[in-house]
């Protein structure tokens, strides 16, 4: 890939006209209508679509870019294993000593990243975890139009002013999301791996500056003679170690999820602000000695750094300026927002608005051209410097370049609790009962109620969702308009708020909680007018309330009212309630029978061994079939292309012998080979006592992670078979001195090591999940009965227990309930995914934990005020940590607890 060797002023080559005309002179523009109804350029005679690049002086249509919001993160350790939702590798900026030697430790203390193609795996796994947490909190999953690394968007955004730099991308459309990754030919990869000693030294200087300028704790906690500061220069520079932020932003009309490395925190973030406000990028550059170098620095280096930081919402950039022999001269801090002002008005400089506009136009061009929704279909997206146009070549079906996803990542995705298969295995009688209820009541407009009960993990909510999806067309074409409303009652802190919630979901009308009951009654009861819905008289509402037991109160007024409405002879609603409690209607709502308002009851029995094994096999068949997993289910519905129905032989038959390639491309039957049949049987038998199939999914997912770690070690050992002889420092310095103006100077710390030829040709062998993996996973998940009890609690109960664990670990002196509430608030605000409850609801949480024998409340003297009582854990802290380890938000809070408490000034 060529780089700029001289400034591009826009007059050295012929450009397209300002209207986006064709590259070839004299040929009229040819447009067509895209599948989204927009006008787009038709393919040329060679089948290639082209988006010409306008002149940098031409007028352009401005676009918008929303400030990115961090939705997740992950850390790569020395083993290059991504720890999701972890900030373990995020360090703090600490001013390095002037004159320090950036060559110190080269090449003896330089570890380069293993030459393994990683694709988008870590980014997609993070998005999977984020959506799993959102589903646990009854939030909609994130459904991006585009998902890629930040570096790719940086290249696209800089294209109007980097016209000599060619780039090539692989593009795949899958379930409505376009995934992009960089395309690199094997020859280029081999050349990149075998870069010169000079280039390796320049790369080392960039990483060494990061090592010298960061510390693992806030600098305010360190003394001038602290060993952490003294040992910075002796640290090993390991390019495997990274902290990556995953953020969401909107460019034009395109919702994007991007991932990119963040170098450090420039300061400690305040408790009431977003962490990304304190993010900073670290860069190196040669000392500027004349106006020509200053012009080049502002025109090219600042453009790339601005785009990189702007896309991620990183507000600070720190440059380390070094001499030709690798000595740090000085540092200088820039604010990302100030960079465009530094170059504004200077001749030949870049315009940030043009960069944003072109990036938005390019994404629209890609979205309109990439139309085949198939994860095995790959398009080549290329910027052609000679034609000054972005080109999209015809799709390659069943392409060997398919990169989405690896077999282990896809396997972990389909074993997520929130992954939605096209059809649940078994439950035929329950399926018929639910369908019959909807046919009689919702489709015919007859009021009625159904109460579904059963132990956790027996498929109640999943089966109801499946039936509703399959009957969506029937409800839409019914003679009477059917409005389906589904709510999770955990979202309501007070039972009476459910009426206002139902009204808003059904009609879009927002009213105060106190007015919700009367307003909703006007909508669903006959003879009343519905404000905001002209067709209310012909509407019928199907209300589905999950976690119905959360509405239990002292007088049960909300529950009685809902079930009474559902039996009103001329009412306009039917009610389906879901809960784990099998005796809810008889124990808490005994007056329903006297009112003749008892609901129809449907109980889900626990799963048997054969049923659990069949469910596991069915999930394995989803691998390669593309009909499940959060990463694939971006629209929250059944796939738009019909999934092939599994036969009984496929679900319960013998193991298929064909091995799967790590790339995950091939026959969908390869999933059955990933877990050995005896291991599937063992996982089912370990879970059958609980009947909770979700725990079986957790065991399989954890076992797959163990097998993946073994496979990663195998690939790493293969890539180490032909080690590259390290260069000498003297030779590298001599080469650097010979060409001090190399474009590699100050190489970005995110530069990846390309695939080694030996690794590229390694045989595609997948490490299977065995009985050993299942036993280890079962032991890790079910290590303590107390941990199982804690896992059954809701998010807020778990957060209270986490607060007590944090206070115990960090020696907080005050353990009163009031202090626990203060720590609870600090943790909830830092996690940003959990909305804290008020003090009254918090007291109820504490009392519930005491009733369940998890927390002990006591006081030295008689105290009636709960806030002044002392709270202590009855269970071990390790039980709490184990129980919340599967909840990324809470696990991260425990890891970052010390920082949270310090920011809140609690310790």
Beta strands, then each sheet from edge to edge (+ up, - down):
strand 1: 31-33
strand 2: 39-41
strand 3: 49-52
strand 4: 69-76
strand 5: 82-84
strand 6: 91-93
strand 7: 110-111
strand 8: 146-149
strand 9: 167-174
strand 10: 177-182
strand 11: 214-215
strand 12: 237-238
strand 13: 242-251
strand 14: 254-261
strand 15: 264-265
strand 16: 279-286
strand 17: 316-322
strand 18: 328-335
strand 19: 379-384
strand 20: 389-392
strand 21: 448-454
strand 22: 481-488
strand 23: 539-546
strand 24: 573-579
strand 25: 600-604
strand 26: 855-858
strand 27: 870-873
sheet 1: 1+ 2-
sheet 2: 3+ 20- 19+ 9- 10+ 8+ 14+ 13- 4+ 5-
sheet 3: 11+ 6- 15- 16+ 17+ 18-
sheet 4: 7+ 12+
sheet 5: 22+ 23+ 24+ 21+ 25+
sheet 6: 26+ 27-
end
